[in-house]
């Protein structure tokens, strides 16, 4: 039998640039009467990671280039927002009124290059994805391990849509200390047949599960301690989950 426990403290304060996320998360766990243990996985919402890393941008300070102005007219979006999307992207994949789908520099294909204005604080502010979410996850994991002595994994999740499905779901954009992409090929199924195509997006499954607890609006629970998934430990990165463009059959 497997049992999975997810704990989502509700005492995390508003995160500011430069905040020590490990200290904030450990304090919230302490308030809840919990502490990390070996094999736990800490799943953290992208937004508080970005806020702590100073990735909030005031739109009124962004000057739009002609390319951004043209795309803004085509989509009905603000020129400053489009300028940020172009800066954060390596490719504009699809465009329609009200929407720009872009390939972010981290490889994810996502609406508006992952730039979000919800829960961004006062003023006309947008939150960008972390510069390198795998690096952010590794740094947070190192700080938690140093302060607790516990071998934990860290996943940074974000809400994204999918090309062939409606709605958004939590996916992993950063990971450390977990087997992000688990290759089960070569092992047997219950009938002894050899698995030939079972490569499991384990970090995405962890991220989606944690999103059930976090919510995607005003819940104010931006991290989850996941216990009972110690078998997912490994040395993967969320970058492992990005399909190489030469293997993308849908382009």
N, C-alpha and C positions, 0 to 999 in steps of 0.2 A: 504494500500500500504506500502511496505517496500522499503527503499532506503539505500544502503550500499556505503560508501565512503572509499576509500583506498588512503593514502598519503604516498609516498615513497621518502623522501628527498635524494638528491644526494651529500650532503656535509659532509658525515661521513668520518673522516680521518682514516688512517691505525691504527688499534687498537694494543696496546702494553700490555704486562703483567702489571697488576696493574691499568690499566686505569679505571676511574670511568664511567661505561657505562651509568648510568642514566644521568650524566652531559653531556656526549657526545651526547646522543640521544635528550635530551631536547634542546641542543644548535643547533642541526641540524633542529629540528622542528621550533625553533625560526628564523633560517635563512630562512625557508620556509614560515614564517608568520603564523605559526600554534602553538597551544599549546594543551595539552591533556584536555579532558573534562570528566565528570562522565560518565561511561558506555563505554568509549573507550577501545580498546584492542591493546596493543603494541605487535607486532609479530617481534621477533628478530632472525636473522640467527644464528644457532649454532656456526658457525665459529668464529664470533666476541666474543661470550660468552667464547668459549674455549680459544681464544687468550688472553682475559682480565684475565682469570684465570690461565694463564701460562701453558696451555696444549699443547704447541708446543714442539716437541721432535726432536733433531738431530739424524738421523739414524746412522751417523758415530760413535755415542757414545753408541750404543746398541750392546751388546754381545749376539749372538744367542745360545741357548741351542741345544743339539743334536736333540730334538724333532722338534724344529723350522727348523733346517738344513734339516732334512728329508722331512718335509712338503714343504719347499722351493724348493727342488729338484723335488718333485712331481708336483708342480704347476708352476714352473718357476718364482716364485716371489723372491724378495731379502730376504735373511735370517733375516736381521734386521727387515724388515717390518713384516715378519711372527712372529718373536718373540714378537713384539708389539701386534699383533692380539691375540696371545695366552695369553698375560698378561691381555688384556682387555676383554677376553671372559670367559664364563662359559662352553661353548660347541662348538665344531666344527660340524656344521650341514651337510654341503655338500662341496665337493672339486672337482674342475676340473682344467685343465691347465689355468692359469691366474686368477683364482677366488677362494676365500675362503669365504663361507657363515658361519657366526658365530653368536651365541647368545651372545650379549653383556651383561655385568653385569647389565644393566638397564632393561633387558628382551627382548629388540628388537632383532629380527633375521635379520641380515643385512650383506651386502657384506663387507668383510675386517674389521668387528667389528666397522664399522663407521669411520675408520681411513682414512683421506683424505690428499692428498698432493697438491691439487689445491689451488691457492691463499694462500699458506702457507708462502710466503716470500722467500727471497734469501736463497740459500744453500739447502742441502738435508734434508728438514724438513717435518715432518708429524704432522697433527693436530688431537689430540684425542678428543673424546666426553667429555663433562663436567663430573666430578666425579658424580654429582647428579644434573641433569638438573632441576628437580622439585624444589630443594633447590635454584638453581641459579635463577629460575623464581620468586620464592617467595622473594628472596633478592632484585632483581631488582624492583619488584613491590613495595616493602616497601620503597625503595629509591625514586621512582617516586611519590608515594603517599605523602611521607614526604615533598618533595620539591614543589609539586604543589597543594596539598590539594584535588586532584581529585581521585576518586575511579576508578581505571583502572584495567584491567586484563592484564596478560602477558602470551604469548605463545612463546616458543623457538621451531623453526622448523628446520628440516633438510631434505635433499633429499634422499629418499630411494626407492629401487625397491620393487616389490610385487611378490609373488610366482607365480601367475597365470596371470600376465599382463606384457607386455613389457614396458620399460621406467621407469623413476623415477618420483616421485611426492613428494611434501612437506608433511611431517607429523609432528605431535607434539611430541617432546621428553621431553619437560618441560612445565609446566603450573601452573599458580596461579591466583586466582580471576576469574576463568571461570568454567563453568559446563562441564568438559572435556568429560565425557561420560554421555550423557543425556538419561535417561530411560523414554521413553514415554509409556511403557506398562501400560495397565489399563485405558488409556484415549480413547475417541471415535474417529473414523475417521469421514468423512463428512456424512456418511450414518448411523452413530450411532453404527457401529460395534466396538467392543472393540479390541484395538491393543494388540497383544499377543507377538510380537517379535521385536518391534521397539525400539532398543537401538542404539542411534545415536552417532557416534564418532565425537562429535561437535568440539573438539579441533583440530582434524585432518582436518576437513573441513575448519576451520579458517586458519590453517597452509597452506593448499593447495591454498586457495584463495590468501593469501599474497605472495606465491611463484610466482604467475603470475606477480606481481609487482617487486619482487626482481630479478627475473631471477636466473640462476644457473651457470653463468660464470663470465664474466668480467664487469657486469653492475655496480657494486660498490654502490648498494642500499640495505644494509644489514638489514634494518628494515622497518616496515610498521606500520603506525597508521591506525587502522580500526575503522570506526565510523558508528554507526547505528545498532550495534549488542548488545546493552545493555541487551537484554533479555537473552544473553548467560552467564551472570554473575553467579558465583557460587563458590563453594569451592573444586573443583576437582583438580586432579593431572594427569599428563600424564601417570604415573604408572597405573592409572585406566584402560588405554587402552590396556594394555598387557594381552592377553588372558592366563588364567592359563593353564599350560601344561597338566593338567588332562582333560581339555576341548578341547584340540587341536586334531581334528579328522584327521589331515593331516600328523601326524607323523608316 
